[in-house]
Amino acid sequence: MKNTIQFTLLLALMSVAAMSCNKDRLQVDPVNEYLSSNYYQNEEQVSAALIGAYDPIGWTMAYGQWISSV
């Protein structure tokens, strides 16, 4: 029983040590991000950025009418 626990712990330690040696796992390229270097390539992207900037201002319903906070 004691040998089984020691073997399991040794195997787990070796697995962690083998995974920590690979530095490529720490370098992850941004997949879901738009950077200024790869955005604003066409009119559609510029329009989407402008809409995204003004979207938080938004519209709300008050007194039975849609109003803007701007």
mmJSON file of the N, C-alpha and C atoms, coordinates in Angstrom:
{"data_MODEL":{"atom_site":{
"group_PDB":["ATOM","ATOM","ATOM","ATOM","ATOM","ATOM","ATOM","ATOM","ATOM","ATOM","ATOM","ATOM","ATOM","ATOM","ATOM","ATOM","ATOM","ATOM","ATOM","ATOM","ATOM","ATOM","ATOM","ATOM","ATOM","ATOM","ATOM","ATOM","ATOM","ATOM","ATOM","ATOM","ATOM","ATOM","ATOM","ATOM","ATOM","ATOM","ATOM","ATOM","ATOM","ATOM","ATOM","ATOM","ATOM","ATOM","ATOM","ATOM","ATOM","ATOM","ATOM","ATOM","ATOM","ATOM","ATOM","ATOM","ATOM","ATOM","ATOM","ATOM","ATOM","ATOM","ATOM","ATOM","ATOM","ATOM","ATOM","ATOM","ATOM","ATOM","ATOM","ATOM","ATOM","ATOM","ATOM","ATOM","ATOM","ATOM","ATOM","ATOM","ATOM","ATOM","ATOM","ATOM","ATOM","ATOM","ATOM","ATOM","ATOM","ATOM","ATOM","ATOM","ATOM","ATOM","ATOM","ATOM","ATOM","ATOM","ATOM","ATOM","ATOM","ATOM","ATOM","ATOM","ATOM","ATOM","ATOM","ATOM","ATOM","ATOM","ATOM","ATOM","ATOM","ATOM","ATOM","ATOM","ATOM","ATOM","ATOM","ATOM","ATOM","ATOM","ATOM","ATOM","ATOM","ATOM","ATOM","ATOM","ATOM","ATOM","ATOM","ATOM","ATOM","ATOM","ATOM","ATOM","ATOM","ATOM","ATOM","ATOM","ATOM","ATOM","ATOM","ATOM","ATOM","ATOM","ATOM","ATOM","ATOM","ATOM","ATOM","ATOM","ATOM","ATOM","ATOM","ATOM","ATOM","ATOM","ATOM","ATOM","ATOM","ATOM","ATOM","ATOM","ATOM","ATOM","ATOM","ATOM","ATOM","ATOM","ATOM","ATOM","ATOM","ATOM","ATOM","ATOM","ATOM","ATOM","ATOM","ATOM","ATOM","ATOM","ATOM","ATOM","ATOM","ATOM","ATOM","ATOM","ATOM","ATOM","ATOM","ATOM","ATOM","ATOM","ATOM","ATOM","ATOM","ATOM","ATOM","ATOM","ATOM","ATOM","ATOM","ATOM","ATOM","ATOM","ATOM","ATOM","ATOM","ATOM"],
"id":[1,2,3,4,5,6,7,8,9,10,11,12,13,14,15,16,17,18,19,20,21,22,23,24,25,26,27,28,29,30,31,32,33,34,35,36,37,38,39,40,41,42,43,44,45,46,47,48,49,50,51,52,53,54,55,56,57,58,59,60,61,62,63,64,65,66,67,68,69,70,71,72,73,74,75,76,77,78,79,80,81,82,83,84,85,86,87,88,89,90,91,92,93,94,95,96,97,98,99,100,101,102,103,104,105,106,107,108,109,110,111,112,113,114,115,116,117,118,119,120,121,122,123,124,125,126,127,128,129,130,131,132,133,134,135,136,137,138,139,140,141,142,143,144,145,146,147,148,149,150,151,152,153,154,155,156,157,158,159,160,161,162,163,164,165,166,167,168,169,170,171,172,173,174,175,176,177,178,179,180,181,182,183,184,185,186,187,188,189,190,191,192,193,194,195,196,197,198,199,200,201,202,203,204,205,206,207,208,209,210],
"type_symbol":["N","C","C","N","C","C","N","C","C","N","C","C","N","C","C","N","C","C","N","C","C","N","C","C","N","C","C","N","C","C","N","C","C","N","C","C","N","C","C","N","C","C","N","C","C","N","C","C","N","C","C","N","C","C","N","C","C","N","C","C","N","C","C","N","C","C","N","C","C","N","C","C","N","C","C","N","C","C","N","C","C","N","C","C","N","C","C","N","C","C","N","C","C","N","C","C","N","C","C","N","C","C","N","C","C","N","C","C","N","C","C","N","C","C","N","C","C","N","C","C","N","C","C","N","C","C","N","C","C","N","C","C","N","C","C","N","C","C","N","C","C","N","C","C","N","C","C","N","C","C","N","C","C","N","C","C","N","C","C","N","C","C","N","C","C","N","C","C","N","C","C","N","C","C","N","C","C","N","C","C","N","C","C","N","C","C","N","C","C","N","C","C","N","C","C","N","C","C","N","C","C","N","C","C","N","C","C","N","C","C"],
"label_atom_id":["N","CA","C","N","CA","C","N","CA","C","N","CA","C","N","CA","C","N","CA","C","N","CA","C","N","CA","C","N","CA","C","N","CA","C","N","CA","C","N","CA","C","N","CA","C","N","CA","C","N","CA","C","N","CA","C","N","CA","C","N","CA","C","N","CA","C","N","CA","C","N","CA","C","N","CA","C","N","CA","C","N","CA","C","N","CA","C","N","CA","C","N","CA","C","N","CA","C","N","CA","C","N","CA","C","N","CA","C","N","CA","C","N","CA","C","N","CA","C","N","CA","C","N","CA","C","N","CA","C","N","CA","C","N","CA","C","N","CA","C","N","CA","C","N","CA","C","N","CA","C","N","CA","C","N","CA","C","N","CA","C","N","CA","C","N","CA","C","N","CA","C","N","CA","C","N","CA","C","N","CA","C","N","CA","C","N","CA","C","N","CA","C","N","CA","C","N","CA","C","N","CA","C","N","CA","C","N","CA","C","N","CA","C","N","CA","C","N","CA","C","N","CA","C","N","CA","C","N","CA","C","N","CA","C","N","CA","C","N","CA","C","N","CA","C"],
"label_alt_id":[null,null,null,null,null,null,null,null,null,null,null,null,null,null,null,null,null,null,null,null,null,null,null,null,null,null,null,null,null,null,null,null,null,null,null,null,null,null,null,null,null,null,null,null,null,null,null,null,null,null,null,null,null,null,null,null,null,null,null,null,null,null,null,null,null,null,null,null,null,null,null,null,null,null,null,null,null,null,null,null,null,null,null,null,null,null,null,null,null,null,null,null,null,null,null,null,null,null,null,null,null,null,null,null,null,null,null,null,null,null,null,null,null,null,null,null,null,null,null,null,null,null,null,null,null,null,null,null,null,null,null,null,null,null,null,null,null,null,null,null,null,null,null,null,null,null,null,null,null,null,null,null,null,null,null,null,null,null,null,null,null,null,null,null,null,null,null,null,null,null,null,null,null,null,null,null,null,null,null,null,null,null,null,null,null,null,null,null,null,null,null,null,null,null,null,null,null,null,null,null,null,null,null,null,null,null,null,null,null,null],
"label_comp_id":["MET","MET","MET","LYS","LYS","LYS","ASN","ASN","ASN","THR","THR","THR","ILE","ILE","ILE","GLN","GLN","GLN","PHE","PHE","PHE","THR","THR","THR","LEU","LEU","LEU","LEU","LEU","LEU","LEU","LEU","LEU","ALA","ALA","ALA","LEU","LEU","LEU","MET","MET","MET","SER","SER","SER","VAL","VAL","VAL","ALA","ALA","ALA","ALA","ALA","ALA","MET","MET","MET","SER","SER","SER","CYS","CYS","CYS","ASN","ASN","ASN","LYS","LYS","LYS","ASP","ASP","ASP","ARG","ARG","ARG","LEU","LEU","LEU","GLN","GLN","GLN","VAL","VAL","VAL","ASP","ASP","ASP","PRO","PRO","PRO","VAL","VAL","VAL","ASN","ASN","ASN","GLU","GLU","GLU","TYR","TYR","TYR","LEU","LEU","LEU","SER","SER","SER","SER","SER","SER","ASN","ASN","ASN","TYR","TYR","TYR","TYR","TYR","TYR","GLN","GLN","GLN","ASN","ASN","ASN","GLU","GLU","GLU","GLU","GLU","GLU","GLN","GLN","GLN","VAL","VAL","VAL","SER","SER","SER","ALA","ALA","ALA","ALA","ALA","ALA","LEU","LEU","LEU","ILE","ILE","ILE","GLY","GLY","GLY","ALA","ALA","ALA","TYR","TYR","TYR","ASP","ASP","ASP","PRO","PRO","PRO","ILE","ILE","ILE","GLY","GLY","GLY","TRP","TRP","TRP","THR","THR","THR","MET","MET","MET","ALA","ALA","ALA","TYR","TYR","TYR","GLY","GLY","GLY","GLN","GLN","GLN","TRP","TRP","TRP","ILE","ILE","ILE","SER","SER","SER","SER","SER","SER","VAL","VAL","VAL"],
"label_asym_id":["A","A","A","A","A","A","A","A","A","A","A","A","A","A","A","A","A","A","A","A","A","A","A","A","A","A","A","A","A","A","A","A","A","A","A","A","A","A","A","A","A","A","A","A","A","A","A","A","A","A","A","A","A","A","A","A","A","A","A","A","A","A","A","A","A","A","A","A","A","A","A","A","A","A","A","A","A","A","A","A","A","A","A","A","A","A","A","A","A","A","A","A","A","A","A","A","A","A","A","A","A","A","A","A","A","A","A","A","A","A","A","A","A","A","A","A","A","A","A","A","A","A","A","A","A","A","A","A","A","A","A","A","A","A","A","A","A","A","A","A","A","A","A","A","A","A","A","A","A","A","A","A","A","A","A","A","A","A","A","A","A","A","A","A","A","A","A","A","A","A","A","A","A","A","A","A","A","A","A","A","A","A","A","A","A","A","A","A","A","A","A","A","A","A","A","A","A","A","A","A","A","A","A","A","A","A","A","A","A","A"],
"label_entity_id":["1","1","1","1","1","1","1","1","1","1","1","1","1","1","1","1","1","1","1","1","1","1","1","1","1","1","1","1","1","1","1","1","1","1","1","1","1","1","1","1","1","1","1","1","1","1","1","1","1","1","1","1","1","1","1","1","1","1","1","1","1","1","1","1","1","1","1","1","1","1","1","1","1","1","1","1","1","1","1","1","1","1","1","1","1","1","1","1","1","1","1","1","1","1","1","1","1","1","1","1","1","1","1","1","1","1","1","1","1","1","1","1","1","1","1","1","1","1","1","1","1","1","1","1","1","1","1","1","1","1","1","1","1","1","1","1","1","1","1","1","1","1","1","1","1","1","1","1","1","1","1","1","1","1","1","1","1","1","1","1","1","1","1","1","1","1","1","1","1","1","1","1","1","1","1","1","1","1","1","1","1","1","1","1","1","1","1","1","1","1","1","1","1","1","1","1","1","1","1","1","1","1","1","1","1","1","1","1","1","1"],
"label_seq_id":[1,1,1,2,2,2,3,3,3,4,4,4,5,5,5,6,6,6,7,7,7,8,8,8,9,9,9,10,10,10,11,11,11,12,12,12,13,13,13,14,14,14,15,15,15,16,16,16,17,17,17,18,18,18,19,19,19,20,20,20,21,21,21,22,22,22,23,23,23,24,24,24,25,25,25,26,26,26,27,27,27,28,28,28,29,29,29,30,30,30,31,31,31,32,32,32,33,33,33,34,34,34,35,35,35,36,36,36,37,37,37,38,38,38,39,39,39,40,40,40,41,41,41,42,42,42,43,43,43,44,44,44,45,45,45,46,46,46,47,47,47,48,48,48,49,49,49,50,50,50,51,51,51,52,52,52,53,53,53,54,54,54,55,55,55,56,56,56,57,57,57,58,58,58,59,59,59,60,60,60,61,61,61,62,62,62,63,63,63,64,64,64,65,65,65,66,66,66,67,67,67,68,68,68,69,69,69,70,70,70],
"pdbx_PDB_ins_code":[null,null,null,null,null,null,null,null,null,null,null,null,null,null,null,null,null,null,null,null,null,null,null,null,null,null,null,null,null,null,null,null,null,null,null,null,null,null,null,null,null,null,null,null,null,null,null,null,null,null,null,null,null,null,null,null,null,null,null,null,null,null,null,null,null,null,null,null,null,null,null,null,null,null,null,null,null,null,null,null,null,null,null,null,null,null,null,null,null,null,null,null,null,null,null,null,null,null,null,null,null,null,null,null,null,null,null,null,null,null,null,null,null,null,null,null,null,null,null,null,null,null,null,null,null,null,null,null,null,null,null,null,null,null,null,null,null,null,null,null,null,null,null,null,null,null,null,null,null,null,null,null,null,null,null,null,null,null,null,null,null,null,null,null,null,null,null,null,null,null,null,null,null,null,null,null,null,null,null,null,null,null,null,null,null,null,null,null,null,null,null,null,null,null,null,null,null,null,null,null,null,null,null,null,null,null,null,null,null,null],
"Cartn_x":[0.827,0.0,0.872,1.912,2.801,3.546,3.948,4.645,3.728,2.463,1.511,1.345,1.236,1.096,2.358,3.513,4.77,4.921,4.555,4.638,3.691,2.486,1.513,2.005,2.547,3.081,4.276,5.148,6.303,5.861,4.888,4.362,3.713,2.973,2.349,3.4,4.426,5.5,6.253,6.512,7.204,6.337,5.036,4.13,4.12,4.072,4.091,5.421,6.51,7.832,7.982,7.448,7.548,6.709,5.57,4.715,5.277,5.975,6.469,7.704,8.344,9.545,9.231,8.032,7.659,7.168,7.974,7.609,6.631,6.47,5.52,4.085,3.829,2.478,2.082,3.058,2.769,2.515,3.001,2.825,1.582,0.498,-0.753,-1.067,-1.25,-1.605,-3.062,-3.364,-4.753,-5.59,-6.553,-7.377,-8.649,-9.245,-10.522,-10.372,-9.201,-8.976,-8.674,-9.107,-8.734,-7.677,-6.579,-5.505,-5.525,-4.912,-4.891,-4.106,-3.234,-2.455,-3.253,-4.291,-5.057,-6.534,-6.84,-8.214,-8.246,-9.402,-9.585,-9.037,-9.302,-8.834,-9.845,-11.131,-12.145,-13.226,-14.177,-15.215,-16.121,-16.354,-17.213,-16.607,-15.315,-14.654,-14.648,-14.477,-14.525,-15.921,-16.934,-18.316,-18.609,-18.136,-18.349,-17.665,-16.485,-15.784,-16.53,-17.068,-17.82,-19.103,-19.797,-21.007,-20.663,-19.562,-19.14,-18.78,-18.279,-17.932,-19.182,-20.188,-21.401,-22.465,-22.342,-23.35,-23.576,-22.552,-22.82,-23.687,-23.722,-24.582,-26.031,-26.402,-27.667,-28.927,-30.017,-31.344,-32.103,-32.98,-33.801,-35.25,-36.138,-37.561,-37.959,-38.484,-38.94,-40.189,-41.173,-42.425,-43.067,-42.901,-43.519,-42.81,-41.614,-40.871,-39.436,-38.813,-37.398,-36.586,-35.682,-34.847,-33.385,-32.529,-31.09,-30.513,-29.456,-28.83,-27.889,-27.802,-26.93,-27.738],
"Cartn_y":[-1.19,0.0,1.254,1.237,2.385,2.593,1.494,1.594,2.148,1.799,2.295,3.805,4.306,5.747,6.478,5.924,6.561,6.568,5.47,5.398,6.41,6.534,7.488,8.916,9.244,10.584,10.87,9.888,10.058,10.265,9.499,9.642,11.016,11.486,12.81,13.904,13.782,14.77,14.802,13.646,13.594,14.191,13.972,14.549,16.067,16.6,18.053,18.624,17.951,18.431,18.406,17.397,17.309,18.387,18.719,19.75,21.145,21.359,22.701,23.062,22.115,22.4,22.989,22.871,23.35,24.791,25.748,27.157,27.575,26.773,27.113,27.08,26.343,26.278,27.592,28.385,29.652,30.769,30.625,31.636,31.302,31.988,31.747,32.974,32.76,33.858,34.252,35.544,35.967,35.61,34.746,34.283,35.124,35.462,36.165,37.66,38.206,39.629,40.302,41.525,42.357,43.333,43.394,44.314,45.442,46.567,47.68,47.33,46.341,45.949,45.091,44.396,43.539,43.954,45.174,45.669,46.939,47.455,48.647,48.421,47.251,46.927,47.331,47.463,47.847,48.683,49.153,50.051,49.346,48.071,47.315,47.249,47.053,47.0,48.37,49.431,50.781,51.066,50.681,50.874,50.066,48.834,47.998,48.598,49.172,49.801,51.037,51.816,53.01,52.644,51.63,51.168,50.627,49.914,49.396,50.491,51.606,52.717,53.427,53.568,54.279,53.374,52.079,51.155,51.242,51.407,51.495,52.684,53.721,54.868,54.419,53.75,53.046,53.887,53.184,53.761,53.095,53.842,53.281,53.692,52.921,53.22,54.007,55.197,56.017,56.778,56.756,57.468,57.051,55.787,55.266,55.618,56.195,56.572,56.104,55.848,55.492,56.774,56.861,58.053,57.646,58.544,58.323,59.21,58.761,59.56,60.609,60.684,61.686,62.897],
"Cartn_z":[0.0,0.0,0.0,0.831,0.928,-0.392,-1.032,-2.314,-3.409,-3.361,-4.351,-4.227,-3.01,-2.778,-3.223,-2.886,-3.282,-4.804,-5.44,-6.894,-7.55,-7.021,-7.561,-7.395,-6.23,-6.0,-6.896,-7.071,-7.944,-9.394,-9.831,-11.185,-11.386,-10.402,-10.492,-10.521,-9.709,-9.673,-10.999,-11.57,-12.858,-13.971,-13.904,-14.904,-14.826,-13.617,-13.433,-13.892,-13.576,-13.983,-15.5,-16.144,-17.6,-18.279,-17.719,-18.301,-18.08,-16.977,-16.67,-17.484,-18.111,-18.892,-20.26,-20.731,-22.054,-21.959,-22.408,-22.311,-23.403,-24.44,-25.493,-24.997,-23.972,-23.429,-22.764,-22.349,-21.698,-22.699,-23.907,-24.941,-25.76,-25.479,-26.178,-27.026,-28.31,-29.199,-28.97,-28.964,-28.779,-30.002,-29.802,-30.909,-31.022,-29.904,-29.899,-29.697,-29.898,-29.704,-31.026,-31.111,-32.247,-31.773,-32.465,-32.15,-33.167,-32.817,-33.759,-35.022,-34.93,-36.108,-37.086,-36.587,-37.496,-37.592,-37.216,-37.287,-38.113,-38.381,-39.217,-40.625,-41.166,-42.51,-43.582,-43.199,-44.176,-43.49,-44.27,-43.75,-42.741,-42.925,-42.012,-40.609,-40.511,-39.209,-38.534,-39.304,-38.736,-38.201,-38.947,-38.513,-37.251,-37.186,-36.0,-34.778,-34.954,-33.836,-33.359,-34.272,-33.91,-33.178,-33.663,-32.99,-31.606,-31.491,-30.194,-29.211,-29.714,-28.829,-28.316,-29.161,-28.773,-28.166,-28.267,-27.767,-26.259,-25.425,-23.982,-23.599,-24.417,-24.114,-24.131,-25.181,-25.27,-25.229,-25.305,-25.257,-24.125,-23.473,-22.405,-22.616,-22.026,-22.121,-20.882,-21.099,-19.976,-20.393,-19.539,-19.789,-21.107,-21.461,-22.665,-23.954,-23.855,-25.052,-24.917,-26.068,-26.072,-26.026,-25.05,-24.94,-24.867,-25.267,-25.21,-24.13,-23.492,-22.444,-23.007,-24.327,-24.958,-25.314],
"occupancy":[1.0,1.0,1.0,1.0,1.0,1.0,1.0,1.0,1.0,1.0,1.0,1.0,1.0,1.0,1.0,1.0,1.0,1.0,1.0,1.0,1.0,1.0,1.0,1.0,1.0,1.0,1.0,1.0,1.0,1.0,1.0,1.0,1.0,1.0,1.0,1.0,1.0,1.0,1.0,1.0,1.0,1.0,1.0,1.0,1.0,1.0,1.0,1.0,1.0,1.0,1.0,1.0,1.0,1.0,1.0,1.0,1.0,1.0,1.0,1.0,1.0,1.0,1.0,1.0,1.0,1.0,1.0,1.0,1.0,1.0,1.0,1.0,1.0,1.0,1.0,1.0,1.0,1.0,1.0,1.0,1.0,1.0,1.0,1.0,1.0,1.0,1.0,1.0,1.0,1.0,1.0,1.0,1.0,1.0,1.0,1.0,1.0,1.0,1.0,1.0,1.0,1.0,1.0,1.0,1.0,1.0,1.0,1.0,1.0,1.0,1.0,1.0,1.0,1.0,1.0,1.0,1.0,1.0,1.0,1.0,1.0,1.0,1.0,1.0,1.0,1.0,1.0,1.0,1.0,1.0,1.0,1.0,1.0,1.0,1.0,1.0,1.0,1.0,1.0,1.0,1.0,1.0,1.0,1.0,1.0,1.0,1.0,1.0,1.0,1.0,1.0,1.0,1.0,1.0,1.0,1.0,1.0,1.0,1.0,1.0,1.0,1.0,1.0,1.0,1.0,1.0,1.0,1.0,1.0,1.0,1.0,1.0,1.0,1.0,1.0,1.0,1.0,1.0,1.0,1.0,1.0,1.0,1.0,1.0,1.0,1.0,1.0,1.0,1.0,1.0,1.0,1.0,1.0,1.0,1.0,1.0,1.0,1.0,1.0,1.0,1.0,1.0,1.0,1.0,1.0,1.0,1.0,1.0,1.0,1.0],
"B_iso_or_equiv":[0.0,0.0,0.0,0.0,0.0,0.0,0.0,0.0,0.0,0.0,0.0,0.0,0.0,0.0,0.0,0.0,0.0,0.0,0.0,0.0,0.0,0.0,0.0,0.0,0.0,0.0,0.0,0.0,0.0,0.0,0.0,0.0,0.0,0.0,0.0,0.0,0.0,0.0,0.0,0.0,0.0,0.0,0.0,0.0,0.0,0.0,0.0,0.0,0.0,0.0,0.0,0.0,0.0,0.0,0.0,0.0,0.0,0.0,0.0,0.0,0.0,0.0,0.0,0.0,0.0,0.0,0.0,0.0,0.0,0.0,0.0,0.0,0.0,0.0,0.0,0.0,0.0,0.0,0.0,0.0,0.0,0.0,0.0,0.0,0.0,0.0,0.0,0.0,0.0,0.0,0.0,0.0,0.0,0.0,0.0,0.0,0.0,0.0,0.0,0.0,0.0,0.0,0.0,0.0,0.0,0.0,0.0,0.0,0.0,0.0,0.0,0.0,0.0,0.0,0.0,0.0,0.0,0.0,0.0,0.0,0.0,0.0,0.0,0.0,0.0,0.0,0.0,0.0,0.0,0.0,0.0,0.0,0.0,0.0,0.0,0.0,0.0,0.0,0.0,0.0,0.0,0.0,0.0,0.0,0.0,0.0,0.0,0.0,0.0,0.0,0.0,0.0,0.0,0.0,0.0,0.0,0.0,0.0,0.0,0.0,0.0,0.0,0.0,0.0,0.0,0.0,0.0,0.0,0.0,0.0,0.0,0.0,0.0,0.0,0.0,0.0,0.0,0.0,0.0,0.0,0.0,0.0,0.0,0.0,0.0,0.0,0.0,0.0,0.0,0.0,0.0,0.0,0.0,0.0,0.0,0.0,0.0,0.0,0.0,0.0,0.0,0.0,0.0,0.0,0.0,0.0,0.0,0.0,0.0,0.0],
"pdbx_formal_charge":[null,null,null,null,null,null,null,null,null,null,null,null,null,null,null,null,null,null,null,null,null,null,null,null,null,null,null,null,null,null,null,null,null,null,null,null,null,null,null,null,null,null,null,null,null,null,null,null,null,null,null,null,null,null,null,null,null,null,null,null,null,null,null,null,null,null,null,null,null,null,null,null,null,null,null,null,null,null,null,null,null,null,null,null,null,null,null,null,null,null,null,null,null,null,null,null,null,null,null,null,null,null,null,null,null,null,null,null,null,null,null,null,null,null,null,null,null,null,null,null,null,null,null,null,null,null,null,null,null,null,null,null,null,null,null,null,null,null,null,null,null,null,null,null,null,null,null,null,null,null,null,null,null,null,null,null,null,null,null,null,null,null,null,null,null,null,null,null,null,null,null,null,null,null,null,null,null,null,null,null,null,null,null,null,null,null,null,null,null,null,null,null,null,null,null,null,null,null,null,null,null,null,null,null,null,null,null,null,null,null],
"auth_seq_id":[1,1,1,2,2,2,3,3,3,4,4,4,5,5,5,6,6,6,7,7,7,8,8,8,9,9,9,10,10,10,11,11,11,12,12,12,13,13,13,14,14,14,15,15,15,16,16,16,17,17,17,18,18,18,19,19,19,20,20,20,21,21,21,22,22,22,23,23,23,24,24,24,25,25,25,26,26,26,27,27,27,28,28,28,29,29,29,30,30,30,31,31,31,32,32,32,33,33,33,34,34,34,35,35,35,36,36,36,37,37,37,38,38,38,39,39,39,40,40,40,41,41,41,42,42,42,43,43,43,44,44,44,45,45,45,46,46,46,47,47,47,48,48,48,49,49,49,50,50,50,51,51,51,52,52,52,53,53,53,54,54,54,55,55,55,56,56,56,57,57,57,58,58,58,59,59,59,60,60,60,61,61,61,62,62,62,63,63,63,64,64,64,65,65,65,66,66,66,67,67,67,68,68,68,69,69,69,70,70,70],
"auth_comp_id":["MET","MET","MET","LYS","LYS","LYS","ASN","ASN","ASN","THR","THR","THR","ILE","ILE","ILE","GLN","GLN","GLN","PHE","PHE","PHE","THR","THR","THR","LEU","LEU","LEU","LEU","LEU","LEU","LEU","LEU","LEU","ALA","ALA","ALA","LEU","LEU","LEU","MET","MET","MET","SER","SER","SER","VAL","VAL","VAL","ALA","ALA","ALA","ALA","ALA","ALA","MET","MET","MET","SER","SER","SER","CYS","CYS","CYS","ASN","ASN","ASN","LYS","LYS","LYS","ASP","ASP","ASP","ARG","ARG","ARG","LEU","LEU","LEU","GLN","GLN","GLN","VAL","VAL","VAL","ASP","ASP","ASP","PRO","PRO","PRO","VAL","VAL","VAL","ASN","ASN","ASN","GLU","GLU","GLU","TYR","TYR","TYR","LEU","LEU","LEU","SER","SER","SER","SER","SER","SER","ASN","ASN","ASN","TYR","TYR","TYR","TYR","TYR","TYR","GLN","GLN","GLN","ASN","ASN","ASN","GLU","GLU","GLU","GLU","GLU","GLU","GLN","GLN","GLN","VAL","VAL","VAL","SER","SER","SER","ALA","ALA","ALA","ALA","ALA","ALA","LEU","LEU","LEU","ILE","ILE","ILE","GLY","GLY","GLY","ALA","ALA","ALA","TYR","TYR","TYR","ASP","ASP","ASP","PRO","PRO","PRO","ILE","ILE","ILE","GLY","GLY","GLY","TRP","TRP","TRP","THR","THR","THR","MET","MET","MET","ALA","ALA","ALA","TYR","TYR","TYR","GLY","GLY","GLY","GLN","GLN","GLN","TRP","TRP","TRP","ILE","ILE","ILE","SER","SER","SER","SER","SER","SER","VAL","VAL","VAL"],
"auth_asym_id":["A","A","A","A","A","A","A","A","A","A","A","A","A","A","A","A","A","A","A","A","A","A","A","A","A","A","A","A","A","A","A","A","A","A","A","A","A","A","A","A","A","A","A","A","A","A","A","A","A","A","A","A","A","A","A","A","A","A","A","A","A","A","A","A","A","A","A","A","A","A","A","A","A","A","A","A","A","A","A","A","A","A","A","A","A","A","A","A","A","A","A","A","A","A","A","A","A","A","A","A","A","A","A","A","A","A","A","A","A","A","A","A","A","A","A","A","A","A","A","A","A","A","A","A","A","A","A","A","A","A","A","A","A","A","A","A","A","A","A","A","A","A","A","A","A","A","A","A","A","A","A","A","A","A","A","A","A","A","A","A","A","A","A","A","A","A","A","A","A","A","A","A","A","A","A","A","A","A","A","A","A","A","A","A","A","A","A","A","A","A","A","A","A","A","A","A","A","A","A","A","A","A","A","A","A","A","A","A","A","A"],
"auth_atom_id":["N","CA","C","N","CA","C","N","CA","C","N","CA","C","N","CA","C","N","CA","C","N","CA","C","N","CA","C","N","CA","C","N","CA","C","N","CA","C","N","CA","C","N","CA","C","N","CA","C","N","CA","C","N","CA","C","N","CA","C","N","CA","C","N","CA","C","N","CA","C","N","CA","C","N","CA","C","N","CA","C","N","CA","C","N","CA","C","N","CA","C","N","CA","C","N","CA","C","N","CA","C","N","CA","C","N","CA","C","N","CA","C","N","CA","C","N","CA","C","N","CA","C","N","CA","C","N","CA","C","N","CA","C","N","CA","C","N","CA","C","N","CA","C","N","CA","C","N","CA","C","N","CA","C","N","CA","C","N","CA","C","N","CA","C","N","CA","C","N","CA","C","N","CA","C","N","CA","C","N","CA","C","N","CA","C","N","CA","C","N","CA","C","N","CA","C","N","CA","C","N","CA","C","N","CA","C","N","CA","C","N","CA","C","N","CA","C","N","CA","C","N","CA","C","N","CA","C","N","CA","C","N","CA","C","N","CA","C","N","CA","C","N","CA","C"],
"pdbx_PDB_model_num":[1,1,1,1,1,1,1,1,1,1,1,1,1,1,1,1,1,1,1,1,1,1,1,1,1,1,1,1,1,1,1,1,1,1,1,1,1,1,1,1,1,1,1,1,1,1,1,1,1,1,1,1,1,1,1,1,1,1,1,1,1,1,1,1,1,1,1,1,1,1,1,1,1,1,1,1,1,1,1,1,1,1,1,1,1,1,1,1,1,1,1,1,1,1,1,1,1,1,1,1,1,1,1,1,1,1,1,1,1,1,1,1,1,1,1,1,1,1,1,1,1,1,1,1,1,1,1,1,1,1,1,1,1,1,1,1,1,1,1,1,1,1,1,1,1,1,1,1,1,1,1,1,1,1,1,1,1,1,1,1,1,1,1,1,1,1,1,1,1,1,1,1,1,1,1,1,1,1,1,1,1,1,1,1,1,1,1,1,1,1,1,1,1,1,1,1,1,1,1,1,1,1,1,1,1,1,1,1,1,1]
}}}
